[in-house]
């Protein structure tokens, strides 16, 4: 999904708002090949665009017991 920024937005805030509670979304967006020119502390001007990739939640680990 292409995202167009508003003046003063930061990547971490955009990720938190767009993905809600999915872990590692900031890194997924930052290291996506389509976003090769993003930086970690950038404050965007209005109209910048970048890709928000699909990020799936991590699978839950099933619990195991030593005595099963």
PQR file with spaces between the fields and no chain letter, atoms N, CA, C, O and H, PARSE charges and radii, in Angstrom:
ATOM       1  N    UNK     1       0.838   -1.167    0.000 -0.4000 1.5000
ATOM       2  CA   UNK     1       0.000    0.000    0.000 -0.0000 2.0000
ATOM       3  C    UNK     1       0.889    1.237    0.000  0.5500 1.7000
ATOM       4  O    UNK     1       1.804    1.340    0.816 -0.5500 1.4000
ATOM       5  N    UNK     2       0.637    2.150   -0.879 -0.4000 1.5000
ATOM       6  CA   UNK     2       1.361    3.423   -0.905 -0.0000 2.0000
ATOM       7  C    UNK     2       0.790    4.342    0.174  0.5500 1.7000
ATOM       8  O    UNK     2      -0.425    4.484    0.304 -0.5500 1.4000
ATOM       9  H    UNK     2      -0.107    2.067   -1.542  0.4000 1.0000
ATOM      10  N    UNK     3       1.673    4.956    0.933 -0.4000 1.5000
ATOM      11  CA   UNK     3       1.263    5.902    1.967 -0.0000 2.0000
ATOM      12  C    UNK     3       1.806    7.274    1.608  0.5500 1.7000
ATOM      13  O    UNK     3       2.976    7.407    1.250 -0.5500 1.4000
ATOM      14  H    UNK     3       2.660    4.841    0.827  0.4000 1.0000
ATOM      15  N    UNK     4       0.975    8.280    1.701 -0.4000 1.5000
ATOM      16  CA   UNK     4       1.384    9.666    1.466 -0.0000 2.0000
ATOM      17  C    UNK     4       1.367   10.399    2.792  0.5500 1.7000
ATOM      18  O    UNK     4       0.353   10.420    3.490 -0.5500 1.4000
ATOM      19  H    UNK     4       0.025    8.172    1.992  0.4000 1.0000
ATOM      20  N    UNK     5       2.493   11.001    3.133 -0.4000 1.5000
ATOM      21  CA   UNK     5       2.645   11.612    4.450 -0.0000 2.0000
ATOM      22  C    UNK     5       1.977   12.980    4.556  0.5500 1.7000
ATOM      23  O    UNK     5       1.707   13.668    3.572 -0.5500 1.4000
ATOM      24  H    UNK     5       3.316   10.984    2.566  0.4000 1.0000
ATOM      25  N    UNK     6       1.730   13.322    5.814 -0.4000 1.5000
ATOM      26  CA   UNK     6       1.290   14.674    6.165 -0.0000 2.0000
ATOM      27  C    UNK     6       2.505   15.390    6.767  0.5500 1.7000
ATOM      28  O    UNK     6       3.445   14.734    7.214 -0.5500 1.4000
ATOM      29  H    UNK     6       1.949   12.763    6.613  0.4000 1.0000
ATOM      30  N    UNK     7       2.495   16.687    6.782 -0.4000 1.5000
ATOM      31  CA   UNK     7       3.623   17.461    7.283 -0.0000 2.0000
ATOM      32  C    UNK     7       3.910   17.135    8.748  0.5500 1.7000
ATOM      33  O    UNK     7       3.005   17.176    9.582 -0.5500 1.4000
ATOM      34  H    UNK     7       1.731   17.220    6.419  0.4000 1.0000
ATOM      35  N    UNK     8       5.164   16.813    9.064 -0.4000 1.5000
ATOM      36  CA   UNK     8       5.596   16.568   10.428 -0.0000 2.0000
ATOM      37  C    UNK     8       5.457   15.138   10.909  0.5500 1.7000
ATOM      38  O    UNK     8       5.818   14.855   12.051 -0.5500 1.4000
ATOM      39  H    UNK     8       5.899   16.779    8.386  0.4000 1.0000
ATOM      40  N    UNK     9       4.950   14.221   10.093 -0.4000 1.5000
ATOM      41  CA   UNK     9       4.808   12.826   10.518 -0.0000 2.0000
ATOM      42  C    UNK     9       6.165   12.143   10.575  0.5500 1.7000
ATOM      43  O    UNK     9       7.101   12.508    9.864 -0.5500 1.4000
ATOM      44  H    UNK     9       4.657   14.452    9.165  0.4000 1.0000
ATOM      45  N    UNK    10       6.244   11.131   11.451 -0.4000 1.5000
ATOM      46  CA   UNK    10       7.449   10.301   11.565 -0.0000 2.0000
ATOM      47  C    UNK    10       7.075    8.852   11.275  0.5500 1.7000
ATOM      48  O    UNK    10       5.930    8.445   11.469 -0.5500 1.4000
ATOM      49  H    UNK    10       5.484   10.834   12.028  0.4000 1.0000
ATOM      50  N    UNK    11       8.044    8.087   10.814 -0.4000 1.5000
ATOM      51  CA   UNK    11       7.800    6.706   10.417 -0.0000 2.0000
ATOM      52  C    UNK    11       7.299    5.854   11.574  0.5500 1.7000
ATOM      53  O    UNK    11       6.392    5.046   11.379 -0.5500 1.4000
ATOM      54  H    UNK    11       8.974    8.418   10.656  0.4000 1.0000
ATOM      55  N    UNK    12       7.853    6.004   12.759 -0.4000 1.5000
ATOM      56  CA   UNK    12       7.422    5.178   13.880 -0.0000 2.0000
ATOM      57  C    UNK    12       5.955    5.423   14.244  0.5500 1.7000
ATOM      58  O    UNK    12       5.235    4.484   14.584 -0.5500 1.4000
ATOM      59  H    UNK    12       8.590    6.661   12.917  0.4000 1.0000
ATOM      60  N    UNK    13       5.520    6.665   14.173 -0.4000 1.5000
ATOM      61  CA   UNK    13       4.129    6.999   14.470 -0.0000 2.0000
ATOM      62  C    UNK    13       3.203    6.461   13.379  0.5500 1.7000
ATOM      63  O    UNK    13       2.123    5.949   13.675 -0.5500 1.4000
ATOM      64  H    UNK    13       6.105    7.427   13.896  0.4000 1.0000
ATOM      65  N    UNK    14       3.620    6.574   12.134 -0.4000 1.5000
ATOM      66  CA   UNK    14       2.820    6.047   11.016 -0.0000 2.0000
ATOM      67  C    UNK    14       2.643    4.540   11.168  0.5500 1.7000
ATOM      68  O    UNK    14       1.537    4.027   11.002 -0.5500 1.4000
ATOM      69  H    UNK    14       4.497    6.990   11.893  0.4000 1.0000
ATOM      70  N    UNK    15       3.719    3.827   11.483 -0.4000 1.5000
ATOM      71  CA   UNK    15       3.649    2.367   11.649 -0.0000 2.0000
ATOM      72  C    UNK    15       2.736    1.985   12.810  0.5500 1.7000
ATOM      73  O    UNK    15       1.922    1.070   12.684 -0.5500 1.4000
ATOM      74  H    UNK    15       4.619    4.243   11.619  0.4000 1.0000
ATOM      75  N    UNK    16       2.864    2.674   13.928 -0.4000 1.5000
ATOM      76  CA   UNK    16       2.018    2.368   15.090 -0.0000 2.0000
ATOM      77  C    UNK    16       0.548    2.576   14.755  0.5500 1.7000
ATOM      78  O    UNK    16      -0.296    1.774   15.151 -0.5500 1.4000
ATOM      79  H    UNK    16       3.525    3.417   14.031  0.4000 1.0000
ATOM      80  N    UNK    17       0.239    3.628   14.040 -0.4000 1.5000
ATOM      81  CA   UNK    17      -1.154    3.934   13.699 -0.0000 2.0000
ATOM      82  C    UNK    17      -1.687    2.957   12.644  0.5500 1.7000
ATOM      83  O    UNK    17      -2.827    2.503   12.747 -0.5500 1.4000
ATOM      84  H    UNK    17       0.925    4.280   13.718  0.4000 1.0000
ATOM      85  N    UNK    18      -0.884    2.634   11.643 -0.4000 1.5000
ATOM      86  CA   UNK    18      -1.356    1.788   10.541 -0.0000 2.0000
ATOM      87  C    UNK    18      -1.453    0.314   10.942  0.5500 1.7000
ATOM      88  O    UNK    18      -2.437   -0.354   10.624 -0.5500 1.4000
ATOM      89  H    UNK    18       0.042    3.002   11.560  0.4000 1.0000
ATOM      90  N    UNK    19      -0.432   -0.194   11.641 -0.4000 1.5000
ATOM      91  CA   UNK    19      -0.378   -1.621   11.952 -0.0000 2.0000
ATOM      92  C    UNK    19      -0.932   -1.971   13.324  0.5500 1.7000
ATOM      93  O    UNK    19      -1.120   -3.153   13.613 -0.5500 1.4000
ATOM      94  H    UNK    19       0.367    0.348   11.900  0.4000 1.0000
ATOM      95  N    UNK    20      -1.193   -1.020   14.157 -0.4000 1.5000
ATOM      96  CA   UNK    20      -1.698   -1.236   15.523 -0.0000 2.0000
ATOM      97  C    UNK    20      -0.677   -2.026   16.338  0.5500 1.7000
ATOM      98  O    UNK    20       0.415   -1.519   16.590 -0.5500 1.4000
ATOM      99  H    UNK    20      -1.040   -0.060   13.922  0.4000 1.0000
ATOM     100  N    UNK    21      -0.987   -3.220   16.749 -0.4000 1.5000
ATOM     101  CA   UNK    21      -0.151   -3.930   17.717 -0.0000 2.0000
ATOM     102  C    UNK    21       0.754   -5.003   17.123  0.5500 1.7000
ATOM     103  O    UNK    21       1.240   -5.859   17.862 -0.5500 1.4000
ATOM     104  H    UNK    21      -1.875   -3.633   16.545  0.4000 1.0000
ATOM     105  N    UNK    22       0.993   -4.985   15.832 -0.4000 1.5000
ATOM     106  CA   UNK    22       1.860   -5.998   15.225 -0.0000 2.0000
ATOM     107  C    UNK    22       3.315   -5.638   15.495  0.5500 1.7000
ATOM     108  O    UNK    22       3.737   -4.510   15.241 -0.5500 1.4000
ATOM     109  H    UNK    22       0.599   -4.289   15.232  0.4000 1.0000
ATOM     110  N    UNK    23       4.080   -6.592   16.008 -0.4000 1.5000
ATOM     111  CA   UNK    23       5.488   -6.354   16.336 -0.0000 2.0000
ATOM     112  C    UNK    23       6.353   -6.275   15.082  0.5500 1.7000
ATOM     113  O    UNK    23       6.033   -6.866   14.051 -0.5500 1.4000
ATOM     114  H    UNK    23       3.738   -7.509   16.214  0.4000 1.0000
ATOM     115  N    UNK    24       7.438   -5.544   15.190 -0.4000 1.5000
ATOM     116  CA   UNK    24       8.467   -5.428   14.144 -0.0000 2.0000
ATOM     117  C    UNK    24       7.988   -4.755   12.866  0.5500 1.7000
ATOM     118  O    UNK    24       8.578   -4.966   11.807 -0.5500 1.4000
ATOM     119  H    UNK    24       7.697   -5.065   16.028  0.4000 1.0000
ATOM     120  N    UNK    25       6.945   -3.959   12.938 -0.4000 1.5000
ATOM     121  CA   UNK    25       6.452   -3.296   11.731 -0.0000 2.0000
ATOM     122  C    UNK    25       7.372   -2.174   11.282  0.5500 1.7000
ATOM     123  O    UNK    25       7.562   -1.970   10.083 -0.5500 1.4000
ATOM     124  H    UNK    25       6.465   -3.788   13.799  0.4000 1.0000
ATOM     125  N    UNK    26       7.941   -1.449   12.228 -0.4000 1.5000
ATOM     126  CA   UNK    26       8.853   -0.358   11.887 -0.0000 2.0000
ATOM     127  C    UNK    26      10.005   -0.905   11.040  0.5500 1.7000
ATOM     128  O    UNK    26      10.351   -0.334   10.005 -0.5500 1.4000
ATOM     129  H    UNK    26       7.787   -1.615   13.202  0.4000 1.0000
ATOM     130  N    UNK    27      10.587   -2.004   11.485 -0.4000 1.5000
ATOM     131  CA   UNK    27      11.702   -2.606   10.762 -0.0000 2.0000
ATOM     132  C    UNK    27      11.263   -3.140    9.405  0.5500 1.7000
ATOM     133  O    UNK    27      11.996   -3.024    8.423 -0.5500 1.4000
ATOM     134  H    UNK    27      10.306   -2.468   12.326  0.4000 1.0000
ATOM     135  N    UNK    28      10.060   -3.730    9.347 -0.4000 1.5000
ATOM     136  CA   UNK    28       9.552   -4.268    8.083 -0.0000 2.0000
ATOM     137  C    UNK    28       9.400   -3.160    7.043  0.5500 1.7000
ATOM     138  O    UNK    28       9.727   -3.355    5.872 -0.5500 1.4000
ATOM     139  H    UNK    28       9.465   -3.824   10.145  0.4000 1.0000
ATOM     140  N    UNK    29       8.907   -2.010    7.465 -0.4000 1.5000
ATOM     141  CA   UNK    29       8.751   -0.886    6.544 -0.0000 2.0000
ATOM     142  C    UNK    29      10.113   -0.305    6.177  0.5500 1.7000
ATOM     143  O    UNK    29      10.397   -0.059    5.005 -0.5500 1.4000
ATOM     144  H    UNK    29       8.641   -1.851    8.416  0.4000 1.0000
ATOM     145  N    UNK    30      10.946   -0.089    7.181 -0.4000 1.5000
ATOM     146  CA   UNK    30      12.245    0.536    6.958 -0.0000 2.0000
ATOM     147  C    UNK    30      13.129   -0.295    6.038  0.5500 1.7000
ATOM     148  O    UNK    30      13.823    0.261    5.187 -0.5500 1.4000
ATOM     149  H    UNK    30      10.716   -0.289    8.133  0.4000 1.0000
ATOM     150  N    UNK    31      13.117   -1.620    6.192 -0.4000 1.5000
ATOM     151  CA   UNK    31      14.009   -2.485    5.423 -0.0000 2.0000
ATOM     152  C    UNK    31      13.356   -3.093    4.185  0.5500 1.7000
ATOM     153  O    UNK    31      13.954   -3.947    3.530 -0.5500 1.4000
ATOM     154  H    UNK    31      12.553   -2.072    6.883  0.4000 1.0000
ATOM     155  N    UNK    32      12.143   -2.667    3.861 -0.4000 1.5000
ATOM     156  CA   UNK    32      11.491   -3.129    2.642 -0.0000 2.0000
ATOM     157  C    UNK    32      12.286   -2.603    1.434  0.5500 1.7000
ATOM     158  O    UNK    32      12.657   -1.429    1.418 -0.5500 1.4000
ATOM     159  H    UNK    32      11.658   -1.973    4.393  0.4000 1.0000
ATOM     160  N    UNK    33      12.552   -3.439    0.433 -0.4000 1.5000
ATOM     161  CA   UNK    33      13.325   -2.989   -0.726 -0.0000 2.0000
ATOM     162  C    UNK    33      12.745   -1.758   -1.418  0.5500 1.7000
ATOM     163  O    UNK    33      13.488   -0.954   -1.981 -0.5500 1.4000
ATOM     164  H    UNK    33      12.251   -4.393    0.446  0.4000 1.0000
ATOM     165  N    UNK    34      11.438   -1.609   -1.379 -0.4000 1.5000
ATOM     166  CA   UNK    34      10.811   -0.456   -2.014 -0.0000 2.0000
ATOM     167  C    UNK    34      11.122    0.849   -1.278  0.5500 1.7000
ATOM     168  O    UNK    34      10.985    1.934   -1.844 -0.5500 1.4000
ATOM     169  H    UNK    34      10.835   -2.262   -0.922  0.4000 1.0000
ATOM     170  N    UNK    35      11.536    0.739   -0.027 -0.4000 1.5000
ATOM     171  CA   UNK    35      11.774    1.920    0.811 -0.0000 2.0000
ATOM     172  C    UNK    35      13.252    2.141    1.093  0.5500 1.7000
ATOM     173  O    UNK    35      13.619    2.554    2.193 -0.5500 1.4000
ATOM     174  H    UNK    35      11.647   -0.143    0.432  0.4000 1.0000
ATOM     175  N    UNK    36      14.093    1.872    0.119 -0.4000 1.5000
ATOM     176  CA   UNK    36      15.539    1.911    0.324 -0.0000 2.0000
ATOM     177  C    UNK    36      16.065    3.261    0.807  0.5500 1.7000
ATOM     178  O    UNK    36      17.151    3.313    1.385 -0.5500 1.4000
ATOM     179  H    UNK    36      13.794    1.536   -0.774  0.4000 1.0000
ATOM     180  N    UNK    37      15.336    4.348    0.591 -0.4000 1.5000
ATOM     181  CA   UNK    37      15.850    5.671    0.956 -0.0000 2.0000
ATOM     182  C    UNK    37      15.260    6.235    2.252  0.5500 1.7000
ATOM     183  O    UNK    37      15.514    7.395    2.577 -0.5500 1.4000
ATOM     184  H    UNK    37      14.454    4.306    0.121  0.4000 1.0000
ATOM     185  N    UNK    38      14.482    5.448    2.996 -0.4000 1.5000
ATOM     186  CA   UNK    38      13.961    5.935    4.281 -0.0000 2.0000
ATOM     187  C    UNK    38      15.050    5.901    5.340  0.5500 1.7000
ATOM     188  O    UNK    38      15.949    5.063    5.282 -0.5500 1.4000
ATOM     189  H    UNK    38      14.276    4.506    2.732  0.4000 1.0000
ATOM     190  N    UNK    39      14.975    6.805    6.306 -0.4000 1.5000
ATOM     191  CA   UNK    39      15.893    6.800    7.439 -0.0000 2.0000
ATOM     192  C    UNK    39      15.102    6.684    8.738  0.5500 1.7000
ATOM     193  O    UNK    39      13.894    6.918    8.749 -0.5500 1.4000
ATOM     194  H    UNK    39      14.244    7.487    6.353  0.4000 1.0000
ATOM     195  N    UNK    40      15.763    6.331    9.815 -0.4000 1.5000
ATOM     196  CA   UNK    40      15.072    6.048   11.070 -0.0000 2.0000
ATOM     197  C    UNK    40      14.527    7.274   11.768  0.5500 1.7000
ATOM     198  O    UNK    40      13.534    7.164   12.488 -0.5500 1.4000
ATOM     199  H    UNK    40      16.745    6.141    9.806  0.4000 1.0000
ATOM     200  N    UNK    41      15.127    8.433   11.590 -0.4000 1.5000
ATOM     201  CA   UNK    41      14.697    9.607   12.360 -0.0000 2.0000
ATOM     202  C    UNK    41      14.145   10.719   11.475  0.5500 1.7000
ATOM     203  O    UNK    41      14.171   11.892   11.846 -0.5500 1.4000
ATOM     204  H    UNK    41      15.934    8.523   11.006  0.4000 1.0000
ATOM     205  N    UNK    42      13.657   10.348   10.331 -0.4000 1.5000
ATOM     206  CA   UNK    42      13.171   11.348    9.385 -0.0000 2.0000
ATOM     207  C    UNK    42      11.804   11.887    9.797  0.5500 1.7000
ATOM     208  O    UNK    42      10.906   11.128   10.161 -0.5500 1.4000
ATOM     209  H    UNK    42      13.636    9.395   10.029  0.4000 1.0000
ATOM     210  N    UNK    43      11.661   13.213    9.734 -0.4000 1.5000
ATOM     211  CA   UNK    43      10.368   13.874    9.887 -0.0000 2.0000
ATOM     212  C    UNK    43       9.959   14.285    8.483  0.5500 1.7000
ATOM     213  O    UNK    43      10.664   15.044    7.818 -0.5500 1.4000
ATOM     214  H    UNK    43      12.390   13.830    9.439  0.4000 1.0000
ATOM     215  N    UNK    44       8.815   13.778    8.037 -0.4000 1.5000
ATOM     216  CA   UNK    44       8.419   13.949    6.646 -0.0000 2.0000
ATOM     217  C    UNK    44       7.734   15.284    6.386  0.5500 1.7000
ATOM     218  O    UNK    44       7.050   15.831    7.250 -0.5500 1.4000
ATOM     219  H    UNK    44       8.242   13.161    8.577  0.4000 1.0000
ATOM     220  N    UNK    45       7.933   15.784    5.194 -0.4000 1.5000
ATOM     221  CA   UNK    45       7.138   16.893    4.679 -0.0000 2.0000
ATOM     222  C    UNK    45       5.874   16.295    4.078  0.5500 1.7000
ATOM     223  O    UNK    45       5.838   15.104    3.770 -0.5500 1.4000
ATOM     224  H    UNK    45       8.489   15.340    4.493  0.4000 1.0000
ATOM     225  N    UNK    46       4.862   17.091    3.912 -0.4000 1.5000
ATOM     226  CA   UNK    46       3.623   16.620    3.290 -0.0000 2.0000
ATOM     227  C    UNK    46       3.903   16.171    1.863  0.5500 1.7000
ATOM     228  O    UNK    46       4.642   16.827    1.129 -0.5500 1.4000
ATOM     229  H    UNK    46       4.892   18.059    4.161  0.4000 1.0000
ATOM     230  N    UNK    47       3.307   15.049    1.478 -0.4000 1.5000
ATOM     231  CA   UNK    47       3.401   14.576    0.109 -0.0000 2.0000
ATOM     232  C    UNK    47       4.469   13.545   -0.175  0.5500 1.7000
ATOM     233  O    UNK    47       4.550   13.061   -1.304 -0.5500 1.4000
ATOM     234  H    UNK    47       2.706   14.517    2.074  0.4000 1.0000
ATOM     235  N    UNK    48       5.305   13.180    0.811 -0.4000 1.5000
ATOM     236  CA   UNK    48       6.270   12.106    0.597 -0.0000 2.0000
ATOM     237  C    UNK    48       5.505   10.788    0.516  0.5500 1.7000
ATOM     238  O    UNK    48       4.502   10.608    1.208 -0.5500 1.4000
ATOM     239  H    UNK    48       5.238   13.573    1.728  0.4000 1.0000
ATOM     240  N    UNK    49       5.970    9.877   -0.319 -0.4000 1.5000
ATOM     241  CA   UNK    49       5.297    8.586   -0.429 -0.0000 2.0000
ATOM     242  C    UNK    49       6.286    7.459   -0.197  0.5500 1.7000
ATOM     243  O    UNK    49       7.468    7.570   -0.521 -0.5500 1.4000
ATOM     244  H    UNK    49       6.784   10.024   -0.881  0.4000 1.0000
ATOM     245  N    UNK    50       5.784    6.380    0.366 -0.4000 1.5000
ATOM     246  CA   UNK    50       6.554    5.152    0.525 -0.0000 2.0000
ATOM     247  C    UNK    50       5.588    3.994    0.666  0.5500 1.7000
ATOM     248  O    UNK    50       4.379    4.200    0.775 -0.5500 1.4000
ATOM     249  H    UNK    50       4.824    6.290    0.629  0.4000 1.0000
ATOM     250  N    UNK    51       6.109    2.780    0.662 -0.4000 1.5000
ATOM     251  CA   UNK    51       5.300    1.572    0.681 -0.0000 2.0000
ATOM     252  C    UNK    51       5.102    1.073    2.112  0.5500 1.7000
ATOM     253  O    UNK    51       6.051    1.020    2.894 -0.5500 1.4000
ATOM     254  H    UNK    51       7.091    2.612    0.573  0.4000 1.0000
ATOM     255  N    UNK    52       3.862    0.707    2.449 -0.4000 1.5000
ATOM     256  CA   UNK    52       3.562    0.029    3.707 -0.0000 2.0000
ATOM     257  C    UNK    52       3.267   -1.433    3.352  0.5500 1.7000
ATOM     258  O    UNK    52       2.161   -1.749    2.914 -0.5500 1.4000
ATOM     259  H    UNK    52       3.091    0.749    1.814  0.4000 1.0000
ATOM     260  N    UNK    53       4.257   -2.334    3.539 -0.4000 1.5000
ATOM     261  CA   UNK    53       4.056   -3.727    3.133 -0.0000 2.0000
ATOM     262  C    UNK    53       3.076   -4.446    4.060  0.5500 1.7000
ATOM     263  O    UNK    53       2.791   -3.986    5.165 -0.5500 1.4000
ATOM     264  H    UNK    53       5.155   -2.078    3.894  0.4000 1.0000
ATOM     265  N    UNK    54       2.574   -5.570    3.590 -0.4000 1.5000
ATOM     266  CA   UNK    54       1.723   -6.420    4.412 -0.0000 2.0000
ATOM     267  C    UNK    54       2.616   -7.103    5.438  0.5500 1.7000
ATOM     268  O    UNK    54       3.602   -7.749    5.082 -0.5500 1.4000
ATOM     269  H    UNK    54       2.806   -5.944    2.692  0.4000 1.0000
ATOM     270  N    UNK    55       2.270   -6.957    6.700 -0.4000 1.5000
ATOM     271  CA   UNK    55       3.044   -7.567    7.782 -0.0000 2.0000
ATOM     272  C    UNK    55       2.094   -8.442    8.582  0.5500 1.7000
ATOM     273  O    UNK    55       1.104   -7.964    9.136 -0.5500 1.4000
ATOM     274  H    UNK    55       1.470   -6.432    6.989  0.4000 1.0000
ATOM     275  N    UNK    56       2.406   -9.724    8.634 -0.4000 1.5000
ATOM     276  CA   UNK    56       1.572  -10.671    9.375 -0.0000 2.0000
ATOM     277  C    UNK    56       2.084  -10.780   10.808  0.5500 1.7000
ATOM     278  O    UNK    56       3.290  -10.703   11.042 -0.5500 1.4000
ATOM     279  H    UNK    56       3.210  -10.113    8.184  0.4000 1.0000
ATOM     280  N    UNK    57       1.176  -10.958   11.767 -0.4000 1.5000
ATOM     281  CA   UNK    57       1.608  -11.162   13.144 -0.0000 2.0000
ATOM     282  C    UNK    57       2.426  -12.447   13.254  0.5500 1.7000
ATOM     283  O    UNK    57       2.196  -13.403   12.512 -0.5500 1.4000
ATOM     284  H    UNK    57       0.197  -11.020   11.577  0.4000 1.0000
ATOM     285  N    UNK    58       3.365  -12.463   14.166 -0.4000 1.5000
ATOM     286  CA   UNK    58       4.175  -13.663   14.384 -0.0000 2.0000
ATOM     287  C    UNK    58       3.275  -14.789   14.885  0.5500 1.7000
ATOM     288  O    UNK    58       2.317  -14.562   15.625 -0.5500 1.4000
ATOM     289  H    UNK    58       3.552  -11.687   14.768  0.4000 1.0000
ATOM     290  N    UNK    59       3.606  -16.001   14.466 -0.4000 1.5000
ATOM     291  CA   UNK    59       2.825  -17.144   14.920 -0.0000 2.0000
ATOM     292  C    UNK    59       3.059  -17.373   16.404  0.5500 1.7000
ATOM     293  O    UNK    59       4.170  -17.212   16.910 -0.5500 1.4000
ATOM     294  H    UNK    59       4.383  -16.185   13.866  0.4000 1.0000
ATOM     295  N    UNK    60       1.994  -17.752   17.084 -0.4000 1.5000
ATOM     296  CA   UNK    60       2.123  -18.059   18.504 -0.0000 2.0000
ATOM     297  C    UNK    60       2.815  -19.398   18.654  0.5500 1.7000
ATOM     298  O    UNK    60       2.523  -20.353   17.934 -0.5500 1.4000
ATOM     299  H    UNK    60       1.092  -17.883   16.673  0.4000 1.0000
ATOM     300  N    UNK    61       3.731  -19.450   19.595 -0.4000 1.5000
ATOM     301  CA   UNK    61       4.420  -20.704   19.868 -0.0000 2.0000
ATOM     302  C    UNK    61       3.527  -21.563   20.748  0.5500 1.7000
ATOM     303  O    UNK    61       2.895  -21.076   21.685 -0.5500 1.4000
ATOM     304  H    UNK    61       3.968  -18.674   20.180  0.4000 1.0000
ATOM     305  N    UNK    62       3.487  -22.842   20.431 -0.4000 1.5000
ATOM     306  CA   UNK    62       2.709  -23.739   21.275 -0.0000 2.0000
ATOM     307  C    UNK    62       3.578  -24.145   22.456  0.5500 1.7000
ATOM     308  O    UNK    62       4.781  -24.366   22.322 -0.5500 1.4000
ATOM     309  H    UNK    62       4.001  -23.238   19.670  0.4000 1.0000
ATOM     310  N    UNK    63       2.950  -24.234   23.589 -0.4000 1.5000
ATOM     311  CA   UNK    63       3.698  -24.610   24.782 -0.0000 2.0000
ATOM     312  C    UNK    63       3.951  -26.107   24.793  0.5500 1.7000
ATOM     313  O    UNK    63       3.090  -26.906   24.425 -0.5500 1.4000
ATOM     314  H    UNK    63       1.972  -24.055   23.698  0.4000 1.0000
ATOM     315  N    UNK    64       5.128  -26.460   25.214 -0.4000 1.5000
ATOM     316  CA   UNK    64       5.458  -27.877   25.373 -0.0000 2.0000
ATOM     317  C    UNK    64       5.904  -28.100   26.806  0.5500 1.7000
ATOM     318  O    UNK    64       6.376  -27.190   27.487 -0.5500 1.4000
ATOM     319  H    UNK    64       5.828  -25.811   25.513  0.4000 1.0000
ATOM     320  N    UNK    65       5.743  -29.297   27.225 -0.4000 1.5000
ATOM     321  CA   UNK    65       6.132  -29.653   28.588 -0.0000 2.0000
ATOM     322  C    UNK    65       7.194  -30.717   28.520  0.5500 1.7000
ATOM     323  O    UNK    65       7.189  -31.550   27.614 -0.5500 1.4000
ATOM     324  H    UNK    65       5.359  -30.037   26.672  0.4000 1.0000
ATOM     325  N    UNK    66       8.090  -30.698   29.453 -0.4000 1.5000
ATOM     326  CA   UNK    66       9.133  -31.706   29.508 -0.0000 2.0000
ATOM     327  C    UNK    66       8.566  -33.067   29.860  0.5500 1.7000
ATOM     328  O    UNK    66       9.218  -34.086   29.631 -0.5500 1.4000
ATOM     329  H    UNK    66       8.095  -30.021   30.189  0.4000 1.0000
ATOM     330  N    UNK    67       7.363  -33.104   30.413 -0.4000 1.5000
ATOM     331  CA   UNK    67       6.804  -34.359   30.900 -0.0000 2.0000
ATOM     332  C    UNK    67       5.692  -34.891   30.018  0.5500 1.7000
ATOM     333  O    UNK    67       4.917  -35.735   30.467 -0.5500 1.4000
ATOM     334  H    UNK    67       6.833  -32.276   30.599  0.4000 1.0000
ATOM     335  N    UNK    68       5.583  -34.431   28.784 -0.4000 1.5000
ATOM     336  CA   UNK    68       4.545  -34.962   27.873 -0.0000 2.0000
ATOM     337  C    UNK    68       4.941  -36.279   27.287  0.5500 1.7000
ATOM     338  O    UNK    68       4.187  -36.859   26.506 -0.5500 1.4000
ATOM     339  H    UNK    68       6.213  -33.745   28.419  0.4000 1.0000
